[in-house]
Amino acid sequence: MDASAHPTALEESARLAALADLAILDTESEREFDAVTRVAASVLGVSSAAVSLIDRDRQWFKSRHGIDFTQTPRDIAFCDQVVARRDPLVVPDALEDEAFCNNPLVVAEPRIRFYAGVPLFLKSGHCIGSLCVLDDRPHHNFGDAELQFLWELGSIVEELIEARKARSRADIAAEVVASTPDAVVATNRAAQIVFWNEAAERMFGWPLDQALGQDITLIIPDWFRDDLSDRVEAAVANGPTHWASKFVELEAWTKGGTNFPIELSPAAWGDDDHGGYAAVVRDITKRRALQADRDASKKFLDAVVTNLPSMLFVKDSQTHRYLLLNKKAEELVGRSAESMIGRHDAELFPSRGAAFKQNDARAVASGKPEQAESTFERDDGSMVDIRTTRVLVDGPDRPGQYLLGLSEDVTEIRLSESERLKLARYDTLTGLLNRASFLEQVDKLIADGVRFAILNVDLDRFKSVNDQFGHVVGDEVLKLVGQRIGMLADEETHVSRIGGDEFVCVLTGQALRKRARCISESLMAGVSAPITVGGITAHIGASIGVVVYPDDGDSLETLRQHADLAMYRSKQDGRGEPCFFDDAMDAAERDRRKLETNLRTAIEEDTIDVAFQPIVDASTGEVIGCEALARWTEADRGPVPPDVFISLAENCGLIEMLGEQVLRRACREAQSWPEHIKIAVNLSPRQFFSGRLVDTVLAVLADTGLAADRLQLEVTENLVIQNAEEAFSQLALLKQNGIQISIDDFGIGYSSLSYFQTFPFDKVKIDKSFIGEVEDSRAAKAIVTAVVGLGEQLSMNVVAEGVETIAQQKLLRKLGVTHLQGYLYSEPLTSEQVTSYLSQQVASPVARGLFELV
């Protein structure tokens, strides 16, 4: 491999880096390398051979044959001279050589007298060491043929080094052997084969045991045998011949009789007593054009340069005139190489010539690789971004004679980077600034101490658009909304989309509150206008909360929280007006957070109380069950209404834990009651979301020992509306286990008779709002009558809750209600009071007396 003019052969630091990158130093011996050194020593008739790698301060042997030590200091290593010269070195007699006669390796052990080494190059052009042969006696007959043979073995070592770089030690040998096409064959003076490597076995098809001892003509066709035999004998008898000093192309054949072309690099080995003929044999069927000598290497390099996927050019470093351009350069520049060679950039590109020359001068002055990037305009007017690395290269006439440039088209990369930047800063759907840009902008405004306002915009009724028309239509609506909001943007108003249907406007400048109100009103009006998409007209609105920095907060987090509070207040008010944050909102939010914290503590400590309100049979007045009701008394506030703390538990993710606690306590208490008394427990819609409800209920029954048929679970219409399919599947599993299911507060939601067709409820409870009006309202009475009739048809019990008067009791019994519940019979009781209440009813039933009045 001729690497003396390799375009990337750089300074010593780069060479050492390339060597380190191989991870080959101080590794275990490997048989492939050892085979090469054995062959080198054997074929060339010397006592020692080595693969020597030159590190920063030492010479280390990757492979050594006949050498007792593993490394030497670099400054006494013969091989260091090979690396420095980047050419072979032959020292016939070291004692007679002025440069080496006083070398410690010569005057002391191992007392080197003869040395020959060839440089080892990486594909990158770095010379990392040498393949060398040594002897303790001089060799004055080491000629061109022997050196050529050593070169060929060196090329095998180079391939081994390159191959092992990316492979694990376990498969290095197999991979290298599989990828190395060269065979090494040696004969004795009688032209009988005495060495035959694995590559030869693969190339010719003859196993080692069948090839050894055979005449070399075993692999040569009949028509060439006599001529080859004469030349082999001449090479053995008379030393190197003209034929043996160069590559020779011949025809060979395999064991199966197939002919194929080979090239030989033969050389004599040994001495008069022991020796013969050796050759590196290469199958050139697919590689005729890649000759191993320097001329073929140049042709190969020319082909590489010509077809390099990157633009390559070479200039004279003094005149800056082009000497060489490859095909890619012609494509990139848009001109032929012929039209550019011999001219400099100022002639070719008047507008850019000075800048190009300045880049050239910087690379020449530094002597190191220099990279520059520029935008280049072709003759056809198209623009291309080019990144060029310039390297100063020594030439045959002077150091640094050539300036070599490698350029690549980075236009697509720059466009991609621009697109990534756009994606990083802008919302892909609406084209507005995105959440990251908004946060970055606000952080900078706060850091700079600039006064600003934030308009937190949330779309009203957008979820209905998605649910009714689908997400495709929803996205189109968002695009149009984004356009309408984006029309408000200017140098002092920046609009971003930060979530699904959430937008923000950041205002800077003067009169922030006045401008915020004006912009908010314009925005609300613009968003409220009908939006038509694909023949569908959507009607949405916007709720806007406004905060001003630093009046309403001194950090982004605080501002965001306060803007959300103001926006929610705007949504709750429903007046179509923006809401500006004030201290009262903050106080209410702090109060809510404190209540949430205390509720979390109460639930975690299991201190939520459970009260029980009896349910009586409408016909007999007998207590048939109780409804479990959660109660919480907060230390500072006193009793907290159930609708307040249960809603809070649902919103902050505590409802599952609270629901299980109430269920467990209710079942435990009911276990101590008479067996005919059932317990009714309310379920929150949120308890169905996790999918763990069925397992939780069954586990509580198992732990408490309560029979499943004594448990009634009450669900609201709201649950069915939110998640009908999932709700019914879980309710069905509960019912299959013997648990009764009731629908609670019937009539106040979006009631649908299809619920009863889909699921066989055991009981329906009429909401107390109807019971309170049943005497005076025809509508309320009609609804109760209809529900009772529905219950009779579907075999469902009908419970009237909120019964407070004897008159209500009489009428409800007359209408056919099966069960009654309310303060007429009992207020919610503690567990101890329930036990007493049940005992008193058995002894002297209060309820029975009430019923006797009917």
C-alpha positions in Angstrom: 0.0 0.0 0.0 1.5 3.3 -1.1 0.4 5.8 1.6 3.1 8.4 1.3 0.8 10.7 -0.5 -2.4 9.7 1.3 -4.6 12.8 1.7 -5.2 12.2 5.4 -1.7 11.3 6.5 -1.4 13.9 9.2 0.9 14.7 12.1 2.1 12.4 14.8 -0.7 13.2 17.2 -3.2 12.0 14.6 -1.1 8.9 14.0 -1.1 8.0 17.7 -4.8 8.7 17.9 -5.4 6.3 15.0 -3.3 3.7 16.7 -5.1 4.1 20.0 -8.4 3.8 18.2 -7.5 0.3 17.1 -7.5 -0.9 20.8 -4.8 -3.4 19.8 -1.9 -2.4 22.1 -1.2 -4.8 25.0 -3.7 -7.4 23.7 -3.1 -11.1 23.8 -1.3 -12.9 21.0 -3.5 -13.9 18.0 -2.7 -16.9 15.8 -3.3 -15.0 12.5 -0.6 -12.5 13.3 1.7 -15.2 14.7 1.2 -17.2 11.5 2.4 -14.3 9.5 5.6 -13.8 11.6 6.3 -17.6 11.5 5.9 -17.6 7.7 8.1 -14.5 7.4 10.9 -16.0 9.5 10.6 -19.4 7.8 10.3 -18.2 4.2 13.0 -15.6 4.5 15.4 -17.8 6.5 15.8 -15.6 9.6 15.7 -16.4 13.3 13.1 -13.7 14.3 10.1 -11.8 13.0 7.7 -9.4 14.5 4.7 -7.2 14.0 5.9 -4.0 15.6 3.6 -1.1 16.6 5.2 2.2 17.5 3.4 3.9 20.4 4.3 7.3 21.9 7.3 6.2 23.9 7.7 2.5 23.0 7.8 -0.2 20.4 5.4 -3.0 21.2 5.2 -6.4 19.5 1.7 -7.5 18.5 3.3 -10.7 17.3 6.9 -12.0 17.7 8.7 -15.1 16.6 12.0 -15.9 18.1 12.0 -12.7 20.3 12.0 -13.0 24.1 10.8 -9.5 25.0 7.4 -7.8 24.3 8.5 -4.2 23.9 11.5 -1.8 23.7 11.9 2.0 24.1 10.9 3.8 21.0 14.2 5.7 20.6 16.2 2.4 20.0 13.6 0.7 17.8 14.7 0.0 14.3 11.0 0.0 13.3 10.7 3.6 14.5 12.9 4.6 11.5 10.5 2.7 9.2 7.5 4.7 10.6 9.4 8.0 10.3 10.5 7.2 6.7 7.1 5.6 5.7 9.3 3.4 3.5 10.9 0.0 3.9 14.3 -0.3 5.8 16.9 -3.0 5.1 20.0 -3.2 7.3 22.2 -6.1 6.0 24.7 -5.8 8.8 23.9 -3.5 11.7 27.5 -3.5 13.0 28.6 -2.0 9.7 25.8 0.6 9.7 26.7 3.9 11.2 23.1 4.6 12.3 22.7 1.4 14.2 26.2 0.1 15.2 26.0 1.5 18.7 22.3 0.6 19.3 21.7 -1.3 22.6 19.8 -3.9 20.6 22.9 -4.5 18.5 25.7 -4.3 21.1 23.8 -6.3 23.7 21.1 -8.9 23.6 19.5 -9.8 21.3 22.5 -8.7 19.3 20.7 -7.8 16.1 22.9 -8.0 13.0 20.3 -8.1 10.2 17.0 -6.1 10.0 14.4 -5.7 7.3 11.1 -4.0 7.8 8.2 -2.7 5.8 5.7 0.0 7.0 2.2 -0.9 8.1 -0.4 1.5 6.9 -4.1 1.9 7.9 -6.7 2.7 5.3 -6.7 6.2 6.8 -3.0 6.6 5.6 -1.5 6.6 9.1 1.7 4.5 9.5 1.4 2.7 12.8 4.4 0.2 12.7 6.1 -2.3 10.7 6.4 -6.0 9.8 10.1 -6.8 10.4 12.5 -9.8 10.2 15.7 -10.0 12.3 18.7 -12.2 12.6 21.8 -12.4 14.8 23.8 -12.9 11.6 24.1 -10.5 8.6 22.2 -11.1 5.4 23.8 -9.5 2.4 21.7 -11.4 -0.1 18.3 -9.9 0.9 17.1 -8.5 -2.4 14.1 -7.0 -4.1 12.2 -10.3 -4.3 12.6 -10.9 -0.6 11.5 -7.4 0.2 8.6 -7.7 -2.1 7.5 -10.9 -0.3 7.8 -9.0 3.0 5.6 -6.2 1.5 3.0 -8.8 0.6 3.0 -10.3 4.1 2.8 -6.7 5.4 -0.4 -6.1 3.4 -1.9 -9.2 5.0 -1.0 -7.8 8.5 -2.7 -4.5 7.4 -5.8 -6.4 6.5 -5.7 -8.3 9.8 -5.3 -5.0 11.8 -8.2 -3.4 9.9 -10.4 -6.5 10.3 -9.9 -6.9 14.0 -10.7 -3.2 14.7 -14.5 -3.8 14.6 -14.7 -7.4 15.7 -14.6 -9.2 19.1 -11.5 -11.3 19.8 -13.6 -14.5 19.6 -14.4 -14.1 15.9 -11.4 -12.1 14.6 -9.7 -15.2 13.1 -12.8 -16.4 11.3 -13.7 -13.0 10.0 -10.2 -12.1 8.8 -9.8 -15.5 7.1 -13.2 -15.1 5.4 -12.3 -11.7 4.1 -8.7 -12.3 3.1 -8.4 -13.7 -0.5 -4.7 -14.1 -0.6 -3.0 -17.5 -0.3 0.6 -18.1 0.7 2.4 -21.1 -0.9 6.0 -22.2 -0.5 8.0 -25.0 -2.1 11.4 -26.5 -1.6 14.1 -26.6 -4.1 12.4 -29.6 -5.8 9.3 -27.4 -6.3 7.4 -29.5 -3.8 4.8 -27.7 -1.7 6.0 -27.3 1.9 3.6 -24.5 3.1 -0.1 -24.1 2.3 -2.2 -21.8 4.4 -6.0 -21.9 4.9 -6.6 -19.2 2.2 -4.8 -21.6 -0.2 -7.1 -24.4 0.8 -10.1 -22.2 0.1 -8.7 -20.8 -3.1 -7.6 -24.1 -4.8 -9.8 -26.6 -3.0 -7.0 -28.9 -1.9 -6.9 -29.6 1.9 -3.5 -29.1 3.5 -2.8 -32.9 3.9 -3.4 -33.4 0.2 -1.4 -30.4 -1.0 1.8 -30.8 1.1 4.5 -32.7 -0.9 2.8 -32.1 -4.2 4.5 -30.4 -7.1 3.7 -26.7 -7.5 2.2 -27.6 -10.9 -0.7 -29.0 -8.9 -2.4 -25.7 -9.3 -1.1 -24.7 -12.8 -2.9 -25.8 -16.1 -1.1 -28.3 -18.4 -0.2 -25.8 -21.1 1.8 -23.7 -18.7 3.5 -26.3 -16.5 6.8 -26.7 -18.3 7.3 -22.9 -18.6 6.5 -22.4 -15.0 8.8 -25.3 -13.9 11.7 -23.8 -15.8 11.1 -20.4 -14.1 10.8 -22.0 -10.6 14.0 -23.9 -11.1 15.8 -20.8 -12.3 14.5 -18.9 -9.3 15.7 -21.6 -6.9 19.0 -22.2 -8.6 20.1 -18.7 -9.6 18.4 -16.5 -7.1 16.0 -13.7 -8.0 15.0 -13.4 -11.6 13.3 -10.7 -13.6 10.1 -12.6 -13.4 10.4 -13.2 -9.7 10.9 -9.5 -8.9 7.4 -8.3 -10.0 3.8 -9.4 -10.0 3.0 -12.0 -12.7 -0.5 -12.9 -13.8 -1.1 -16.6 -14.5 -3.9 -19.0 -14.9 -4.5 -21.5 -12.1 -7.1 -24.2 -11.5 -8.9 -25.6 -8.6 -9.2 -29.2 -7.5 -12.5 -29.4 -9.4 -10.8 -28.3 -12.6 -12.1 -24.7 -12.7 -9.7 -22.2 -14.2 -9.3 -18.7 -12.7 -6.7 -15.9 -13.0 -4.2 -15.3 -10.2 -1.2 -13.1 -9.7 2.0 -14.3 -8.1 4.6 -12.4 -6.1 7.3 -15.0 -5.9 10.7 -14.9 -4.1 13.5 -17.3 -3.2 13.8 -18.2 0.5 16.4 -19.9 2.6 20.1 -20.6 1.8 22.0 -23.1 -0.4 21.3 -25.9 2.1 17.7 -25.2 2.9 15.5 -23.1 0.9 13.1 -22.9 -2.0 10.5 -20.7 -3.5 7.6 -18.9 -1.9 4.8 -16.8 -3.4 1.8 -14.8 -2.3 -1.1 -15.8 -4.6 -4.0 -13.6 -5.1 -7.3 -14.4 -6.9 -7.8 -11.5 -9.2 -11.0 -12.6 -10.9 -12.9 -9.6 -9.4 -9.9 -7.4 -8.8 -7.9 -7.2 -12.0 -8.0 -3.5 -11.9 -6.6 -3.4 -8.4 -2.9 -4.2 -9.1 -0.7 -4.5 -6.0 2.2 -2.4 -7.4 2.3 1.4 -7.3 0.9 1.9 -10.8 -2.2 -0.2 -10.0 -2.6 1.6 -6.6 -2.5 4.9 -8.4 -5.2 3.8 -10.8 -7.3 2.7 -7.9 -6.7 6.0 -6.1 -7.7 7.9 -9.2 -10.9 5.8 -9.4 -11.7 6.6 -5.7 -11.0 10.3 -6.2 -13.1 10.4 -9.3 -16.1 8.7 -7.8 -15.7 10.0 -4.3 -19.2 11.0 -3.0 -17.8 14.2 -1.7 -16.3 17.1 -3.7 -12.5 16.8 -3.9 -10.2 19.5 -5.3 -6.5 20.0 -5.3 -4.8 23.5 -5.7 -1.3 24.7 -5.9 -0.7 26.1 -2.4 1.2 29.1 -3.8 -0.7 30.1 -6.9 -4.1 28.8 -5.6 -4.9 27.5 -9.1 -6.9 24.3 -9.4 -5.0 21.2 -10.4 -7.6 18.5 -9.9 -11.4 18.3 -9.4 -13.5 15.1 -9.2 -16.9 14.4 -10.6 -18.7 15.4 -7.5 -17.0 18.7 -7.6 -18.3 19.3 -11.1 -21.8 18.4 -10.0 -21.7 20.6 -6.9 -20.1 23.6 -8.6 -22.1 23.2 -11.8 -19.0 23.5 -14.0 -16.7 21.0 -15.8 -13.3 20.3 -14.3 -11.7 21.2 -17.6 -13.1 24.8 -17.4 -11.7 25.2 -13.9 -8.2 23.6 -13.9 -5.4 26.1 -14.2 -7.6 29.0 -12.9 -8.1 30.5 -9.5 -11.2 31.4 -7.6 -11.1 35.1 -8.3 -11.4 34.3 -12.0 -14.0 31.7 -11.6 -16.2 33.2 -8.9 -15.7 37.0 -8.7 -18.2 37.5 -5.9 -16.8 34.7 -3.6 -13.2 34.4 -4.8 -11.7 36.7 -2.1 -13.4 34.7 0.7 -12.3 31.3 -0.8 -8.7 32.6 -1.1 -8.8 33.8 2.6 -9.9 30.3 3.6 -7.1 28.8 1.6 -4.5 31.1 3.2 -5.7 30.2 6.7 -5.1 26.4 6.0 -1.7 27.1 4.4 -0.7 29.3 7.3 -1.8 26.9 10.1 -0.6 23.7 8.4 -3.5 21.9 10.1 -6.9 20.9 8.7 -9.1 23.9 8.6 -12.9 23.8 8.1 -15.1 26.5 6.6 -18.7 26.7 5.5 -20.2 29.0 2.9 -23.3 29.5 0.7 -22.4 29.1 -3.0 -24.5 30.3 -5.9 -24.3 28.1 -9.1 -24.4 29.5 -12.5 -28.0 28.4 -12.8 -28.9 30.6 -9.8 -29.5 27.8 -7.4 -28.0 28.1 -3.9 -26.0 25.3 -2.1 -24.4 25.2 1.3 -20.9 23.7 1.2 -18.7 22.7 4.1 -15.0 22.3 3.2 -12.1 20.9 5.0 -8.7 22.1 3.6 -5.5 20.1 4.3 -1.9 21.1 3.3 -0.2 18.1 1.7 3.5 17.6 0.8 4.4 17.2 -2.8 7.3 15.8 -4.8 8.8 19.3 -5.3 8.4 20.9 -1.9 6.7 20.5 1.5 3.1 21.8 1.6 3.0 21.9 -2.2 -0.7 21.1 -2.5 -3.8 22.3 -0.8 -6.3 19.5 -0.8 -10.0 20.2 -0.1 -12.9 17.9 0.7 -16.3 19.5 0.4 -19.7 18.2 1.2 -23.1 19.4 0.3 -24.8 20.3 3.6 -27.8 22.0 2.1 -30.2 19.3 3.2 -28.7 19.3 6.6 -29.2 23.0 7.0 -32.7 22.8 5.7 -33.4 20.0 8.2 -31.8 22.0 11.0 -34.0 24.9 10.1 -37.1 22.6 10.1 -36.1 21.1 13.5 -35.7 24.7 14.8 -39.2 25.5 13.5 -40.6 22.3 15.1 -38.8 23.2 18.4 -40.3 26.7 18.5 -43.7 26.5 16.7 -46.8 24.5 17.0 -47.2 22.1 14.0 -51.0 22.4 13.9 -51.6 26.1 14.1 -48.2 27.6 13.2 -48.3 29.6 16.4 -45.4 29.6 19.0 -45.4 26.5 21.0 -45.3 25.8 24.8 -41.5 25.7 24.9 -41.3 29.1 23.2 -43.8 30.6 25.6 -42.0 29.3 28.6 -38.6 30.6 27.2 -40.1 34.0 26.5 -41.7 34.4 29.9 -38.5 33.3 31.6 -36.5 35.9 29.7 -39.0 38.7 30.5 -38.8 37.9 34.2 -35.0 37.7 34.1 -34.9 41.1 32.4 -37.4 42.6 34.8 -39.8 43.6 32.0 -43.5 44.2 33.0 -45.9 42.0 31.0 -49.4 40.4 31.0 -50.5 36.9 30.3 -53.9 36.1 28.8 -54.7 32.4 29.5 -57.2 31.3 26.9 -59.3 28.1 27.1 -61.8 27.2 24.5 -65.4 26.5 25.7 -67.4 23.6 24.2 -64.4 22.4 22.1 -64.7 18.9 23.7 -68.2 18.6 22.3 -66.9 19.4 18.8 -64.3 16.6 19.1 -66.9 14.2 20.5 -69.6 15.0 18.0 -67.5 15.5 14.8 -64.2 13.7 15.5 -60.6 14.8 16.0 -60.0 15.6 12.3 -62.7 18.2 12.4 -61.5 19.3 15.8 -58.0 19.9 14.4 -59.4 22.0 11.6 -61.3 24.0 14.1 -58.2 24.6 16.1 -56.3 25.7 13.0 -59.0 28.3 12.3 -59.1 29.4 15.9 -55.3 29.7 15.8 -55.6 32.0 12.7 -58.2 34.2 14.4 -56.1 34.5 17.6 -52.9 34.9 15.6 -54.3 38.0 13.9 -53.9 39.8 17.2 -50.1 39.2 17.3 -47.7 42.1 16.8 -44.4 43.2 18.2 -45.9 43.6 21.6 -48.3 40.7 21.5 -47.1 37.1 21.2 -49.5 34.2 20.8 -48.8 30.6 21.6 -50.7 27.3 21.7 -49.6 25.5 24.8 -52.0 22.5 24.9 -54.9 20.8 23.2 -57.3 23.8 23.3 -55.3 26.1 25.4 -53.7 29.3 24.1 -51.8 32.2 25.7 -51.1 35.7 24.7 -48.1 37.5 26.2 -48.4 41.3 26.2 -45.5 43.7 26.7 -45.4 47.5 26.4 -47.6 50.2 28.0 -51.2 50.1 29.4 -51.2 46.4 29.9 -54.5 46.0 31.8 -56.4 48.2 29.3 -54.9 46.4 26.3 -55.4 43.1 27.9 -59.2 43.8 28.3 -59.4 45.1 24.7 -57.5 42.2 23.2 -59.5 39.7 25.4 -62.8 41.1 24.2 -61.7 41.0 20.5 -60.4 37.5 21.0 -63.7 36.3 22.6 -65.7 37.9 19.8 -63.5 36.3 17.2 -63.6 32.8 18.7 -67.3 33.0 19.3 -68.1 33.6 15.6 -69.4 30.4 13.9 -66.7 28.2 12.5 -67.5 26.3 9.3 -65.4 23.2 8.4 -66.3 20.9 5.6 -70.0 21.8 5.7 -70.1 21.5 9.5 -70.6 24.6 11.6 -69.1 24.6 15.1 -70.1 27.1 17.9 -67.5 27.5 20.6 -66.3 30.2 22.9 -63.4 31.2 25.0 -62.8 31.8 28.7 -59.8 34.1 29.5 -57.9 34.7 32.7 -55.5 37.6 32.9 -52.4 38.1 35.1 -49.9 40.9 35.2 -46.2 40.6 36.2 -45.1 41.4 38.8 -48.4 42.5 40.3 -49.9 39.0 40.3 -46.8 36.9 40.8 -43.0 37.0 40.7 -42.4 33.6 39.1 -43.6 31.7 36.1 -45.2 29.0 38.2 -47.1 31.5 40.3 -48.3 33.4 37.3 -49.5 30.2 35.6 -51.4 29.1 38.7 -53.0 32.6 39.0 -53.9 32.7 35.3 -55.5 29.3 35.6 -57.6 30.5 38.6 -58.7 33.6 36.7 -59.6 31.5 33.6 -61.6 29.0 35.6 -63.5 31.9 37.3 -64.2 33.4 33.8 -65.5 29.9 32.7 -67.7 29.6 35.9 -69.2 33.0 35.5 -70.1 32.3 31.9 -70.6 35.9 31.1 -68.3 36.0 28.1 -65.9 38.4 29.8 -62.2 38.1 30.7 -61.4 37.7 34.4 -58.5 39.5 36.0 -56.8 37.8 38.9 -57.3 39.2 42.4 -56.3 38.4 45.9 -59.7 36.9 46.7 -59.1 34.1 44.1 -55.7 33.4 45.6 -57.2 33.2 49.1 -60.0 30.8 47.9 -57.4 28.7 46.1 -55.2 28.6 49.3 -58.2 27.6 51.3 -59.0 24.8 48.8 -55.5 23.5 48.9 -55.5 23.6 52.7 -58.8 21.7 52.7 -57.3 19.2 50.3 -54.2 18.7 52.4 -56.3 18.1 55.6 -58.6 15.7 53.6 -55.6 13.8 52.4 -54.4 13.5 56.0 -57.8 12.4 57.2 -58.1 9.7 54.5 -54.5 8.5 55.0 -55.2 8.2 58.8 -58.6 6.6 58.1 -60.5 9.2 60.3 -63.4 9.8 57.9 -66.6 8.8 59.8 -69.4 6.7 58.5 -73.1 7.3 59.4 -76.0 5.0 58.7 -79.5 6.0 57.7 -82.2 3.3 58.0 -84.3 2.2 55.0 -87.8 0.8 55.8 -90.3 -1.4 54.0 -93.1 0.8 52.8 -95.8 -1.8 53.6 -94.7 -2.9 57.1 -92.5 -0.2 58.4 -89.8 -2.7 59.2 -86.1 -1.7 58.8 -84.7 -3.7 55.9 -81.3 -1.9 55.5 -79.2 1.2 56.0 -77.4 3.5 53.7 -73.7 4.2 54.6 -72.9 7.9 54.5 -69.4 9.4 54.7 -69.0 12.2 57.2 -66.0 14.4 57.9 -65.5 16.9 60.7 -62.4 19.1 60.0 -60.6 20.5 63.0 -60.9 24.2 62.1 -64.1 24.2 60.0 -66.2 21.7 61.8 -68.5 19.4 59.7 -67.7 19.6 56.0 -70.6 18.9 53.6 -70.3 15.6 51.9 -70.7 17.0 48.4 -67.7 19.3 49.1 -65.2 16.8 50.4 -66.3 13.9 48.2 -66.0 16.1 45.1 -62.6 17.2 46.4 -61.5 13.6 46.9 -62.6 12.9 43.3 -60.6 15.8 41.8 -57.4 15.1 43.7 -57.3 11.3 43.2 -58.3 10.2 46.7 -61.7 8.8 46.0 -60.5 5.2 45.5 -58.9 5.1 49.0 -61.9 6.9 50.6 -64.4 4.6 48.8 -62.6 1.5 50.0 -62.4 2.8 53.6 -66.2 3.6 53.7 -67.0 0.3 52.1 -64.8 -1.7 54.5 -66.2 0.1 57.6 -69.8 -0.3 56.4 -69.4 -4.0 55.7 -67.7 -4.5 59.1 -70.5 -2.8 61.0 -73.2 -4.6 59.0 -71.7 -7.9 59.9 -72.8 -7.3 63.5 -76.4 -6.5 62.5 -79.3 -9.0 62.1 -78.8 -11.1 58.9 -81.9 -9.6 57.2 -80.5 -6.1 57.4 -78.6 -5.0 54.2 -76.1 -2.2 53.8 -76.1 0.2 50.9 -72.9 1.9 49.8 -72.5 4.7 47.2 -69.9 4.4 44.5 -68.3 7.4 42.8 -67.9 7.3 39.0 -64.1 7.8 39.5 -63.9 4.4 41.3 -64.6 2.7 38.0 -61.8 4.3 36.1 -58.9 2.3 37.4 -60.5 -1.1 36.7 -59.8 -2.3 40.3 -63.3 -1.9 41.7 -64.5 -5.5 41.4 -61.3 -6.9 43.0 -61.6 -4.3 45.8 -65.2 -5.0 46.6 -64.7 -8.8 46.6 -61.6 -8.4 48.8 -63.5 -6.3 51.4 -66.3 -8.9 51.5 -63.8 -11.7 52.1 -62.0 -9.7 54.8 -65.1 -8.7 56.7 -67.0 -11.9 56.2 -70.2 -10.1 55.0 -72.4 -12.1 52.7 -72.5 -10.7 49.2 -76.3 -10.7 49.1 -76.4 -8.3 52.0 -74.4 -5.6 50.1 -76.1 -3.1 47.8 -74.0 -0.8 45.7 -75.5 2.5 44.6 -74.4 4.3 41.4 -75.6 7.5 39.8 -76.8 8.2 36.3 -73.7 10.3 35.9 -71.6 7.2 36.0 -73.5 5.5 33.2 -73.4 8.7 31.1 -69.6 9.1 31.5 -68.5 5.5 30.9 -71.4 3.3 30.1 -69.7 0.3 28.5 -66.9 0.0 31.1 -69.4 0.7 34.0 -71.9 -2.0 32.9 -69.1 -4.6 32.5 -67.9 -4.0 36.0 -71.4 -3.9 37.5 -72.2 -7.2 35.7 -69.2 -8.9 37.4 -70.3 -7.5 40.8 -73.9 -8.7 40.3 -72.7 -12.2 39.2 -71.1 -12.4 42.7 -74.5 -11.9 44.4 -74.2 -8.1 45.0 -77.3 -6.0 44.4 -77.0 -2.9 42.2 -79.1 0.2 42.6 -79.3 3.4 40.6 -79.3 6.4 42.8 -80.8 10.0 42.5 -82.8 8.9 39.5 -84.5 11.7 37.6 -82.1 14.6 38.1 -79.6 13.7 35.4 -79.9 12.8 31.8 -82.2 9.9 32.5 -82.6 7.3 29.8 -84.9 4.2 29.9 -82.2 2.4 27.8 -80.2 2.0 31.0 -82.8 -0.4 32.3 -82.8 -2.3 29.1 -79.0 -2.6 29.1 -78.6 -3.6 32.8 -80.9 -5.3 35.2 -80.8 -3.0 38.2 -82.2 -4.4 41.5 -83.5 -1.1 42.8 -84.1 2.5 41.7 -84.0 5.4 44.2 -86.1 8.5 43.4 -84.2 11.7 44.2 -85.4 13.6 47.2 -86.1 16.7 45.1 -89.2 15.0 43.7 -90.3 13.6 47.0 -90.3 17.1 48.6 -92.7 18.3 45.8 -94.8 15.1 45.4 -97.8 16.5 47.3 -97.9 19.8 45.4 -96.4 19.2 42.0 -98.3 17.3 39.3 -95.0 16.8 37.5 -93.2 15.4 40.5 -96.2 13.1 41.3 -96.3 11.9 37.6 -92.5 11.1 37.7 -92.9 9.1 40.9 -95.8 7.3 39.4 -93.9 6.5 36.2 -90.8 5.2 38.1 -93.0 3.0 40.3 -94.7 1.6 37.1 -91.3 1.0 35.6 -90.2 -0.8 38.7 -93.2 -3.1 38.7 -92.6 -4.0 35.1 -88.9 -4.7 35.6 -89.3 -6.3 39.1 -87.2 -3.5 40.7 -87.8 -2.1 44.1 -88.4 1.6 44.2 -87.0 3.7 47.1 -88.1 7.2 47.9 -85.4 9.1 49.8 -85.9 12.4 51.7 -89.3 11.4 53.3 -90.0 13.9 56.1 -93.8 13.9 56.7 -96.6 11.5 57.3 -98.5 13.0 54.3 -95.6 12.2 52.0 -95.5 8.6 53.5 -99.2 8.1 52.8 -99.0 9.3 49.3 -95.8 7.4 48.4 -97.3 4.2 49.8 -100.5 4.8 47.8 -98.4 5.4 44.6 -96.7 2.0 45.1 -93.2 3.0 46.4 -91.7 -0.1 48.0 -89.1 1.4 50.4 -88.8 4.7 52.2 -85.9 6.6 53.6 -85.7 10.0 55.4 -85.8 12.0 58.6 -89.4 10.9 59.3 -87.9 7.5 60.3 -84.4 8.5 61.4 -81.5 10.9 60.8 -78.1 9.3 59.9 -76.9 7.4 63.0 -73.5 6.3 64.4 -72.7 2.6 64.5 -73.6 2.5 68.2 -76.9 4.3 67.5 -77.8 1.9 64.7 -77.5 -1.1 67.1 -79.7 0.7 69.7 -82.2 1.8 67.0 -82.6 -1.8 65.7 -83.1 -3.1 69.2 -85.7 -0.5 70.0 -87.6 -1.2 66.8 -87.8 -4.9 67.6 -89.1 -4.1 71.1 -91.4 -1.3 70.2 -91.2 -0.4 66.5 -91.5 3.3 66.1 -91.9 3.0 62.4 -94.8 0.6 62.8 -96.7 3.2 64.8 -96.2 5.7 62.1 -97.5 3.2 59.5 -100.6 2.6 61.6 -101.5 6.2 61.1 -101.8 5.8 57.4 
